[in-house]
Every structure is written in C-alpha cells, then in structure tokens.
Amino acid sequence: MNESVLFLTTFFLYIISTFFYFVFILAKKDNLARIGFKFALAGLLTHTVALFLRTFESGHAPFTNMYESLSFLAWGSILAYILIERKYNSRNAGPYFMLIIIALMALASSPLMPKEAMPLVPALQSYWLWLHVSVTLIGEAFFAVAFIISIMYLVADARERQGKIEKLGLSSDKLDFISYKCIAVGFPLFTLGGLIFGMIWAYKAWGRYWSWDPKETWSLITWFVFAIYLHTRIVMGWKGRRSAFIAIIGFLAALFTYFGVNYLLAGLHSYT
C-alpha cells in the first residue's frame, strides 16, 4: 500500500467522521459523537502512516510542496482537535472543525496540486526544514481550533443573551476558555517554528536573519495579532467577544500567510 492509497483512505475516514458528528448535532446523542471521534482517530492513524511513507518514498520531509503541506496541516489540525476534545469534551465543535479538515484534504487531492515528490532545491536541504515548517504548521493547527471555537463562542453568547441554552452545548464561558487554551498552546509553537527557527534557517541559508520577504512579513503580522490577543487577555483582562474577534482575525491572517502569500505575492518562499 502506497502513500496515495493511504491518503484517500484517510480522506474517506474523515468524511465518515464528519457525517457522524453532524448527525450527533441533529440527533443530540452522545454515542454518535463518540463514533465520529473514533473515525477521526482512525483517520489520524492512517494519515500518520501516509506521512511516514511519503517521507520514506521522497527521502525528505513531507511538507516541501503545497500538496504535502496541506496534508501535513490537516494531520496537525486533526491531532490538535483530538487532543482538545479529549481534554475539554468539546465534541460540539467536531462537525464544524471537520469541515476544515475536509477542505484541506480536498484541496490537497485536487488535480491542481502536483503530487509527485521532487528533489529539494538547495535552500530546503536542511534539518531546519523539519523544525521550521512542522512546528509552525502545528501551531497554526491550534489556531484553527481556536478559530472554530471562537465562532461557536459568538453564537453561544448571542443565544445566551436571548435566554436560549443548547441541551448538549458548551457554555460561552467554557468556549471562551477553550479558545484561550488553544492559542496559549499555538502561540509559542508558532513563535518558535515560524519566527525563531525561521530566522535561524534564513541566516544559515541566505546570510541574514530577516529580509522582509512577504511570508516573513505576514508571519510577523499574524504573530502580532495573537500577541495582542494574549496581552489584552492576560494584562488587560479582556475576555469574551473582543477576544473571540481577535482570535478570528488572527486565524484569517495565518490563512493568508499560508495560502495568499504563496499565490499572490512573489518572494523567497514561493517554492512552498
């Protein structure tokens, strides 16, 4: 069994998981959410094997082109969600977060994404590739969970203001707390991988720590948005709607850094 077969199997498992999570929302039966979780976990396991095979077959890290990085981001995102659901019982976020996973997998499997493993350009032939990209994408995966949870917070808060409380739903306070915890994990990972490891690698590859390349600039913008989130929350005591909006903006900035910069702004990172 090769990597492409495992990737499609994983995609199928994620689709089944999404189905059960949505049926859980409609039927409000916990056992359906547990089934959805088990299929997501099975998908994570097959996805992990697929990434190992991709690494073995290509001879390099499994995130050197857009197909590979989309697959790895989906893997990191489902890992982040599974950890958060296990810890905080946030199963109500399952169907909506799985839609992000499905979108990432669908984009990766699109004919527009070349899937052939190519030899690395000299700038990528470094162990810093593993450290820089993997840690950054896992940090962004936690931002993705915070994004969904923050949207759910805004909906829950609006309903609570109207006196409506979901039978199986999480309270707005719990959602706000979960979003904060996701960013508290994602921010140091993004800082370490996206900025610190990135600057060290840039110095080793190009002889300078910072060049104001478009992806570097937008990574810094993303970092500032989440730094503002944590500063206003920890120092100024902000919570609730203001924090949720900052978390949403931060994820959109991260999304543009990942997708938009690659296709709209030419720079040193265009090969990714």
VENGITA-V342927 format. One record per residue. N is the residue number from 0. RES is the residue in one letter. PSI is psi in degrees with one decimal (none if undefined). Layout:
N/RES/PSI + N/RES/PSI
This chain:
0/M/127.0 + 1/N/179.4 + 2/E/-39.8 + 3/S/-38.2 + 4/V/-43.8 + 5/L/-37.2 + 6/F/-45.9 + 7/L/-37.7 + 8/T/-43.2 + 9/T/-45.1 + 10/F/-44.3 + 11/F/-42.7 + 12/L/-38.7 + 13/Y/-36.6 + 14/I/-43.5 + 15/I/-43.3 + 16/S/-46.1 + 17/T/-42.9 + 18/F/-49.4 + 19/F/-35.6 + 20/Y/-41.0 + 21/F/-37.5 + 22/V/-36.7 + 23/F/-43.5 + 24/I/-39.6 + 25/L/-43.1 + 26/A/-18.3 + 27/K/47.0 + 28/K/121.3 + 29/D/-33.7 + 30/N/-28.4 + 31/L/-38.1 + 32/A/-37.6 + 33/R/-36.8 + 34/I/-43.6 + 35/G/-40.6 + 36/F/-41.4 + 37/K/-39.5 + 38/F/-36.8 + 39/A/-41.0 + 40/L/-40.7 + 41/A/-39.3 + 42/G/-40.5 + 43/L/-41.3 + 44/L/-46.7 + 45/T/-33.8 + 46/H/-40.4 + 47/T/-43.9 + 48/V/-40.2 + 49/A/-40.5 + 50/L/-38.6 + 51/F/-43.1 + 52/L/-39.7 + 53/R/-41.7 + 54/T/-43.8 + 55/F/-43.1 + 56/E/-36.9 + 57/S/-26.5 + 58/G/11.0 + 59/H/177.8 + 60/A/146.4 + 61/P/42.6 + 62/F/50.4 + 63/T/-6.2 + 64/N/179.5 + 65/M/-39.0 + 66/Y/-48.8 + 67/E/-41.9 + 68/S/-34.3 + 69/L/-43.3 + 70/S/-43.8 + 71/F/-38.3 + 72/L/-40.3 + 73/A/-42.4 + 74/W/-48.9 + 75/G/-35.8 + 76/S/-42.5 + 77/I/-34.3 + 78/L/-46.3 + 79/A/-43.4 + 80/Y/-43.3 + 81/I/-42.4 + 82/L/-42.6 + 83/I/-41.5 + 84/E/-40.4 + 85/R/-37.8 + 86/K/-39.5 + 87/Y/4.9 + 88/N/45.3 + 89/S/45.9 + 90/R/-23.9 + 91/N/-21.5 + 92/A/-13.4 + 93/G/-54.8 + 94/P/-37.0 + 95/Y/-37.9 + 96/F/-35.2 + 97/M/-26.0 + 98/L/-35.6 + 99/I/-43.0 + 100/I/-45.5 + 101/I/-41.4 + 102/A/-43.6 + 103/L/-43.8 + 104/M/-38.4 + 105/A/-41.7 + 106/L/-42.5 + 107/A/-38.2 + 108/S/-6.3 + 109/S/145.2 + 110/P/-17.8 + 111/L/-17.2 + 112/M/109.3 + 113/P/130.9 + 114/K/-4.9 + 115/E/133.1 + 116/A/120.9 + 117/M/154.4 + 118/P/145.4 + 119/L/143.5 + 120/V/156.7 + 121/P/-38.1 + 122/A/-23.4 + 123/L/-4.5 + 124/Q/72.2 + 125/S/147.3 + 126/Y/-16.8 + 127/W/-22.2 + 128/L/-46.2 + 129/W/-48.4 + 130/L/-47.2 + 131/H/-54.8 + 132/V/-45.2 + 133/S/-46.5 + 134/V/-39.0 + 135/T/-47.8 + 136/L/-35.7 + 137/I/-38.1 + 138/G/-42.8 + 139/E/-29.0 + 140/A/-41.8 + 141/F/-32.7 + 142/F/-37.2 + 143/A/-41.4 + 144/V/-43.6 + 145/A/-35.3 + 146/F/-50.7 + 147/I/-44.7 + 148/I/-36.8 + 149/S/-39.4 + 150/I/-42.4 + 151/M/-36.8 + 152/Y/-47.4 + 153/L/-39.8 + 154/V/-46.8 + 155/A/-41.1 + 156/D/-42.4 + 157/A/-41.2 + 158/R/-38.2 + 159/E/-34.0 + 160/R/-25.2 + 161/Q/2.8 + 162/G/17.1 + 163/K/130.8 + 164/I/127.3 + 165/E/143.4 + 166/K/-46.8 + 167/L/9.5 + 168/G/157.7 + 169/L/147.3 + 170/S/159.6 + 171/S/-36.5 + 172/D/-40.8 + 173/K/-41.5 + 174/L/-41.6 + 175/D/-41.0 + 176/F/-42.9 + 177/I/-42.7 + 178/S/-43.2 + 179/Y/-43.4 + 180/K/-37.8 + 181/C/-44.6 + 182/I/-33.6 + 183/A/-27.4 + 184/V/-46.0 + 185/G/-36.1 + 186/F/-50.2 + 187/P/-32.8 + 188/L/-45.0 + 189/F/-40.1 + 190/T/-47.2 + 191/L/-50.8 + 192/G/-49.4 + 193/G/-35.8 + 194/L/-59.5 + 195/I/-55.9 + 196/F/-37.3 + 197/G/-41.8 + 198/M/-39.2 + 199/I/-44.7 + 200/W/-40.1 + 201/A/-40.1 + 202/Y/-42.0 + 203/K/-33.3 + 204/A/-40.4 + 205/W/-2.3 + 206/G/13.1 + 207/R/147.1 + 208/Y/-32.2 + 209/W/135.5 + 210/S/6.3 + 211/W/32.8 + 212/D/147.8 + 213/P/-41.8 + 214/K/-36.4 + 215/E/-43.9 + 216/T/-45.8 + 217/W/-27.8 + 218/S/-39.9 + 219/L/-39.5 + 220/I/-45.8 + 221/T/-43.9 + 222/W/-42.9 + 223/F/-39.5 + 224/V/-47.3 + 225/F/-28.0 + 226/A/-40.0 + 227/I/-41.5 + 228/Y/-51.6 + 229/L/-38.8 + 230/H/-48.8 + 231/T/-29.4 + 232/R/-47.4 + 233/I/-43.2 + 234/V/-42.4 + 235/M/-7.0 + 236/G/16.4 + 237/W/141.1 + 238/K/178.0 + 239/G/-135.2 + 240/R/-42.2 + 241/R/-43.6 + 242/S/-39.1 + 243/A/-43.1 + 244/F/-38.8 + 245/I/-40.6 + 246/A/-40.3 + 247/I/-45.1 + 248/I/-40.0 + 249/G/-43.1 + 250/F/-38.6 + 251/L/-37.3 + 252/A/-41.4 + 253/A/-38.1 + 254/L/-41.1 + 255/F/-38.1 + 256/T/-38.7 + 257/Y/-49.9 + 258/F/-55.0 + 259/G/-44.1 + 260/V/-39.2 + 261/N/-38.4 + 262/Y/-17.1 + 263/L/-25.4 + 264/L/118.5 + 265/A/143.4 + 266/G/-169.5 + 267/L/-19.8 + 268/H/12.2 + 269/S/-25.0 + 270/Y/-11.9 + 271/T/none
